[in-house]
């Protein structure tokens, strides 16, 4: 279970949230009269995605992934977001949402609920995709000679 209080979990929850929902949350925070200072404009970057191969458990570089990052201050609280793809509005909105959580903004309960809902939707979507993939699975049998 992801928790908004844990920074790493929060970053994952923000990345899982769609741009529209993040935008609504960020707009609501800023509509409350918060002071916004952009420390890093939304910037498209490449990051290396790592994975672990399943046989020996060794990490390897899977490839580069396009992300958009942004950093802000909201009423002096630092917020950061990294979202997949080229999504400047999503990254900036995510950074505002992160800062609002850090600052314990009055909208924090609303933010927490929306981020959890986005994570649950993502989990359900992944479960459906996995179930669909399992339908196409192939089982192999081998014949070994008796020695």
Secondary structure as GFF3:
##gff-version 3
##sequence-region A 1 147
A	DSSP	alpha_helix	7	16	.	.	.	ID=ss1
A	DSSP	alpha_helix	19	31	.	.	.	ID=ss2
A	DSSP	beta_strand	36	52	.	.	.	ID=ss3
A	DSSP	beta_strand	59	74	.	.	.	ID=ss4
A	DSSP	beta_strand	77	84	.	.	.	ID=ss5
A	DSSP	alpha_helix	88	102	.	.	.	ID=ss6
A	DSSP	alpha_helix	108	135	.	.	.	ID=ss7
###
